[in-house]
Amino acid sequence: MKVTVLIFVLFLTVNIFGQTDNNLQAIAETEKAFARFAAEKDTKSAFLEFTAPDGILFQPNPINTKTYWNSRGESKGLLSWQPSFVDISSNGVLGWTTGPWEYRPKGKDDAPVGWGEFATVWQKQPDGKFRFVVDIGISHEKAQVDSVTWKSFADAGKETNERGISAGDSAAGFFELANKGNLNIAYKNYAASDVRVLREGKMPILGKDDFLRELKKNKIKVAFAKRSVFFGATDLSYTTNSYTLTRADKTIEKGNFMQIWKLRGGKWQIVLDIFYPMPEEKK
């Protein structure tokens, strides 16, 4: 099965390497300010304030953030979160965060009833501020949100991609392998050794070895949508699309996914992989 890949490259003001730490810090502080805004005002106002004009959420299908939140009424519920991981492109244009979240339906004095992990892609806007372009997440058992300290890759913002290697062209091999039934081989060949994997109902899987063991144990097949669109900046790129997962017992799960790809030593690798399943149909 042939997979079509389209690539959109973000060309904005390029920052020198000395600005990498500053940009990492800026994204982390923006994520924290986003969560603080939600706590001090409300979740709806926070999402409307910190989204890019074309930012999307998955609910579970993609929808423009402003369209989604403007259609909702006010709520006392409090969504709390913190970044545990931050990464940035070498030109300082594109970055991403991930970390734990929890939800209190009646506000800050209420006990949390839901927990999970989020993944957010941030893009620098013409005014120099970071605003999110994609927000997606999964739920799992109780997780710690308070006192989370973020970290990043040692090679964050280090790859210049002088050869102009395309993430989309590289990823085409992954999707073709996966769609031919070679999912384990696809991830073995293209996932980074320190990949972060988010799956509904499970705590984050950290590292390729643990993820491959999970795949081998569960024996699943995944068909990805034939047409994939990549948005990228120098050494960092992301794609979102739909998938169909078939388990060993023949049950089927459909949903949306996001992958973040990072260029390392001239090779594009998956550093974040998240599946967001559609609700099961009622019989």
C-alpha positions in Angstrom: 0.0 0.0 0.0 1.5 3.3 -1.1 1.4 6.2 1.3 1.3 9.8 0.1 3.2 12.3 2.2 2.9 16.0 1.9 5.4 18.3 3.6 4.9 21.9 4.9 8.1 23.6 6.1 7.8 26.6 8.5 10.1 29.4 7.4 10.4 32.0 10.1 13.2 34.0 11.7 16.1 31.5 12.4 17.7 31.7 15.9 21.3 30.9 16.6 22.3 27.9 18.7 22.9 30.1 21.7 19.1 30.7 21.8 18.2 27.0 22.1 18.0 27.0 25.9 16.1 30.3 25.9 13.5 28.8 23.5 13.2 25.6 25.6 12.6 27.7 28.6 10.2 30.0 26.8 8.0 27.0 25.7 8.1 25.5 29.2 7.1 28.8 30.8 4.4 29.3 28.2 3.0 25.8 29.0 3.1 26.6 32.7 1.4 30.0 32.1 -1.3 28.2 30.1 -2.0 25.9 33.1 -1.8 28.9 35.5 -4.3 30.9 33.4 -6.7 27.9 33.6 -6.4 27.7 37.4 -6.8 31.4 38.0 -9.6 32.1 35.5 -11.0 29.0 33.7 -10.1 26.3 31.3 -12.1 27.8 28.4 -10.5 31.2 28.6 -7.0 29.5 28.8 -7.4 27.5 25.7 -8.8 30.5 23.8 -5.8 32.6 25.0 -3.0 30.2 24.2 -4.1 28.6 20.9 -2.8 29.7 17.5 -5.6 30.9 15.2 -5.4 27.6 13.3 -4.7 25.5 16.4 -6.6 22.2 16.7 -7.8 19.9 19.5 -8.8 16.2 19.2 -12.2 15.6 20.7 -11.6 12.9 19.5 -11.6 14.1 15.9 -9.6 17.2 15.1 -11.5 20.5 15.5 -10.3 24.1 15.5 -9.7 25.1 19.1 -11.6 28.4 19.0 -14.5 26.8 17.3 -14.7 24.1 19.9 -14.4 26.3 23.0 -16.6 29.1 21.7 -19.4 26.5 21.3 -19.1 25.5 25.0 -20.7 27.1 28.0 -18.9 28.1 31.2 -17.8 25.3 33.6 -16.4 25.2 37.1 -14.3 22.2 36.2 -10.5 22.6 36.6 -8.1 20.9 34.3 -4.6 21.0 35.8 -1.3 20.0 34.1 2.4 20.5 34.0 5.1 19.9 31.3 7.5 17.0 32.1 9.3 17.1 28.8 10.1 19.9 26.3 11.8 19.9 22.9 12.6 22.6 20.3 13.7 22.8 16.7 17.1 24.3 16.0 15.6 27.4 14.4 13.4 28.0 17.4 10.2 28.0 15.5 8.6 24.7 16.5 8.5 22.8 19.8 6.5 20.3 21.8 5.6 19.4 25.4 4.2 16.5 27.2 3.3 15.8 30.8 0.6 14.7 33.2 -2.9 16.2 33.7 -5.8 15.8 36.1 -9.4 17.0 36.2 -11.5 18.3 39.1 -15.2 18.6 38.0 -16.2 21.2 40.7 -13.0 23.2 40.8 -9.7 23.4 42.8 -11.2 22.2 46.1 -12.7 19.1 44.5 -11.0 15.8 44.4 -9.6 14.8 41.0 -11.6 12.2 39.1 -9.5 11.8 35.9 -5.8 11.7 35.0 -3.8 11.3 31.9 -1.0 12.6 29.7 -1.1 15.4 27.2 1.0 16.2 24.1 1.1 19.7 22.7 2.9 21.2 19.7 3.9 24.9 19.9 4.7 27.3 17.1 6.3 30.7 17.4 4.0 33.4 16.1 4.9 36.6 14.2 4.8 38.5 17.5 7.4 36.2 19.0 5.0 34.4 21.4 4.6 30.6 21.3 1.0 29.4 20.8 -0.1 25.8 20.4 -1.1 24.4 17.0 -2.0 20.8 18.2 -3.3 19.6 21.6 -4.0 15.9 22.1 -4.0 13.5 25.1 -4.9 10.2 26.7 -6.2 9.1 30.1 -4.8 6.6 32.5 -4.6 5.8 36.2 -3.8 8.4 38.8 -0.6 10.4 38.1 1.4 13.1 40.0 0.9 16.6 38.6 2.3 18.8 41.3 6.1 19.4 41.6 6.8 18.1 38.1 10.2 19.1 36.8 10.6 19.2 33.0 13.6 17.9 31.1 14.6 17.7 27.4 16.8 15.8 24.9 20.5 16.5 25.2 20.5 17.2 21.5 17.5 19.6 21.5 18.0 22.2 18.8 21.3 20.8 17.6 20.6 19.5 14.1 21.0 22.0 11.3 19.7 19.8 8.5 22.1 21.4 6.0 21.3 18.6 3.5 17.6 19.4 3.6 16.5 15.8 4.5 12.7 15.5 4.3 10.8 14.1 7.3 7.9 13.2 5.0 10.1 11.2 2.6 11.8 9.4 5.4 8.5 8.6 7.1 7.0 7.1 4.0 9.0 4.0 4.7 7.5 3.7 8.2 3.9 3.9 7.0 4.5 1.5 4.1 6.0 -1.1 6.4 3.2 -0.7 9.0 0.4 -0.9 6.4 1.9 -4.1 5.0 1.5 -5.7 8.4 5.1 -5.2 9.6 4.3 -2.8 12.5 7.1 -4.1 14.8 9.7 -3.8 12.1 8.4 -0.3 11.2 8.8 0.9 14.8 12.1 -1.0 15.2 13.5 0.8 12.1 12.1 4.3 12.8 11.4 4.8 16.5 14.1 6.6 18.5 15.7 4.7 21.3 14.2 7.2 23.7 10.8 7.5 22.1 7.8 8.4 24.3 4.7 6.4 23.5 1.2 7.4 24.8 -1.7 4.9 24.6 -5.2 5.1 26.2 -5.4 3.5 29.6 -1.7 3.0 30.0 1.1 5.0 31.7 3.6 6.5 29.3 6.0 4.0 27.7 9.5 5.4 27.7 12.0 3.9 25.3 11.9 1.8 22.2 12.9 -1.5 23.9 9.9 -1.4 26.3 7.6 -0.3 23.4 8.7 -3.2 21.1 8.1 -5.7 24.0 4.6 -4.2 24.4 3.9 -4.6 20.7 5.2 -8.2 20.6 3.0 -9.1 23.6 -0.2 -7.6 22.2 0.2 -8.7 18.6 -1.7 -5.9 17.0 -1.9 -4.7 13.4 -2.3 -1.0 12.5 -3.4 0.6 9.2 -2.6 4.2 8.9 -4.5 6.6 6.6 -3.0 6.7 3.1 -2.4 10.4 3.0 -0.1 12.0 5.6 0.7 15.7 5.9 3.9 16.8 7.7 4.5 20.2 9.2 8.1 20.8 10.1 10.9 23.2 10.9 14.5 22.2 10.2 15.0 19.2 12.5 11.6 18.7 14.0 8.3 17.7 12.3 4.9 16.4 13.2 2.0 14.7 11.5 -1.6 13.9 12.6 -4.0 11.5 10.9 -6.3 8.5 11.5 -5.6 4.8 12.2 -7.4 1.5 12.4 -6.0 -1.0 14.9 -6.9 -4.7 14.8 -6.2 -6.8 17.9 -5.4 -10.5 18.1 -9.0 -11.2 19.1 -10.2 -9.4 15.9 -11.7 -6.5 17.8 -11.1 -3.2 16.1 -10.2 0.3 17.4 -10.3 3.4 15.3 -8.9 6.8 16.2 -6.5 9.6 15.5 -2.7 9.7 16.1 0.1 12.2 16.2 3.7 11.5 15.6 6.6 13.9 16.3 9.8 13.2 14.2 13.2 14.5 15.1 16.3 14.6 12.9 19.4 13.0 14.5 22.6 12.4 12.7 21.0 12.8 9.3 18.2 10.3 10.1 14.6 11.2 11.0 13.2 9.2 14.0 9.9 9.1 15.9 10.3 10.7 19.3 6.6 10.9 20.3 3.8 8.5 19.2 0.3 9.0 20.6 -3.0 7.2 19.7 -6.3 8.7 20.7 -9.1 6.1 20.1 -12.7 6.9 19.2 -15.3 5.9 21.8 -16.5 2.3 21.3 -19.8 2.1 19.4 -22.8 1.1 21.6 -24.4 -2.2 20.5 
